[in-house]
C-alpha cells in the first residue's frame, strides 16, 4: 500500500531543471535544513528527481564536504557528520548511510540535525518523513520503510568510533545492491 501512495504523491509538474541537483547554484539549498525538517508535518514536500551516486557526491562536495573513495563507497565528511554512498550504475544509490560520531546521545542529536539537509542534497523522497521518524526514535534502534527505502537507525558504543547511523537501502534495487 505505501509503495503506491509514495509513487503517486508527486505532482505532474516534472521539475527537470538543471539546477535540481543542488550542486550548481546552491542559492536555494541554503534554506534546505529548515524546509526539509518540517515538510512532512506542514504539507506535501516537493518530490525531487533521483540522483546517481556520483551526483550525490558532487552535491555534497559543492557544500564543502571532503569526499573520498573507500572501496565500494564514496564518503563525504564535514566535522563529525558524514554520508556514505554505495558506488554503482543504478539510477540512484542503492545504499546511503548518514553517520555522526560521538557518544550515542550526542551523535543521535547531531544525526537528527544533519539528516534533513543530507536527505535533501541526496534527493531522497520522502525525506521529511524519514527525518521525522529519526527524531521520534530518540536514540532507540529501529527500522521502517518510507517510499521505496528501507530505513534503519542504530548506535554504536563499543567500537573504536562510536556514533549514530541512519542507513537507507533502495527496495527497488535488483543487482549490485550492496558492498561485496
N, C-alpha and C positions, 0 to 999 in steps of 0.2 A: 504494500500500500504506500509506504513512504517513498519508494522509488518513483512511482507515477506522479505524485504530487510535486516532488523535487524537480523532476524533469519538465513539468509544465508550469512551474511557478514563475519562470522568467517571462518578460513581456516579449512581444513580437518586434520590438524596435530594432533588434540586431545592431548593437553598438560595436561595429567593427572599425573603430577609429585606430589609427596607427599608434597613438599615444596611450592606448588602453593598457599596455604592459607596465606603465608607470616608470619606465626607465629613460624616456627621452626628455620630457618637460619637467616632471616632478612637482609642478606647481599645485596640482590638485591633491597630491598624496600627503601634503603637509598636515592636512586635517584628517587623514585616514584613521588614526587611532581612536578618536572620539566617535567618528561616524560608524566604524566597524563594530565598536563595542555595544552600541545601543540599537543597532539596526533591527535586530530581531524583536525587540520589545516595543519599538516605535512604529513598526510597519515593515513591509517587504523591502528587502535590500536589493540593490541592482545586481543582476547576475552578470558576472564578469566572464569573458571568454577564457577557455583553457589556455595555459601556457605550457610550453615544453620545459623540461628540466633546465636547459641552457637559458631560456628566457627568464625563469625564476631566479637563477643565479645572477643574471645580468641586472635584474631589478634590484636585488639586494646589494650588489656591487655599486650600483648607482646611488645608493643611500649611504655609502661609506663603510659597508661591511667588508671585512677582509675575507676573501674566498680562496679556497684551495681544494685540491682533489685528493681523496684518500681512497684508493682502490675503486669501489663501486659507487661511492658517494662524493658529492661536492658539498663542502661545508662553508657556510658564510657566518662569521662570528663578529660580534661587537660587544666588548665588555664581557659580562657574564652570561650573555644570551647568544644562541646560535640556531641555525637551521641546517639540517642535513637533507639533501635531495638526492634520491636514487637516480643515477645516470641511466638513460635508456633512450630508445627511439619511440616511445609511446607518445600519444598526443598530449599527455600531461604526466607529471611524475607519478610513478606507481606507489612511492613511499615518500612522505615528508615527515621529518621529525623535528619538532621545536624543543629546545633544551635551555634550561637555566641552571647554572651551577651554584652550589652553596648548601647550607643547612636546609633540610626539607621545607620548613615553613617559609623561610625567606625565598628559597628558589621557587616555590609554588606561587608566591606573590609576584615575583619577577616574571615568571612564565605567564601568569594571568594578564599582566600589564603588556607583555610583549606579543601575545597571541593575536589580538585584533589587527595590529599593523602588519604582522608577519603573514597572517592568513590573507589579508588584502593584497599585499605585494605578490604573494604566490597565486593569487586569483582562485582561492578555494571558495567553493559555493557549497553549502550555506555557511559562511564564515561567522556571522553573528550568532547563529545557533550553537556552533562549536565553542566560541568564546564564552557564551553564557553558561553552557554545560560545564566548561572547565572551572569557572568561578563557583558553581554550585558544588563541585567536588570537595572543596575546602580541604585539599590535601589528601583525600582518600582515593586510592586506586580505583579505577573503573573503566568500563568500556561501553560505547554506544555506537549508533550509526547516525549519520547526518548526510542527507543526499546520497551520493554514491561513494561515501567514505566510511570506513570502519575507523573509529576514533578510540584511542586508548590513552589513559593517563596513569602515570606511575611515578614513584620517587625512588631514589637510590640513596641509601645511607651508608652501607658497609662496603664502599668501593673507594678507590683512590681519587675519584672525582664525583662526590655526592651531588645530587641535584634533583630536578623535576623534569619529566619528559612527557611530551604530548606527541603521539605518533598517529599519523593518518595513512591508511592503506586504501588504495583505489580498488573498490569492489569490482569494477569493470575490467581491470587488467587481466589478460588471459595468458601472456607469455613474458618471461623475464621480469617478473613482478617482485623479486626480492634479490638481495645480495647473495652471490654464490658462495 
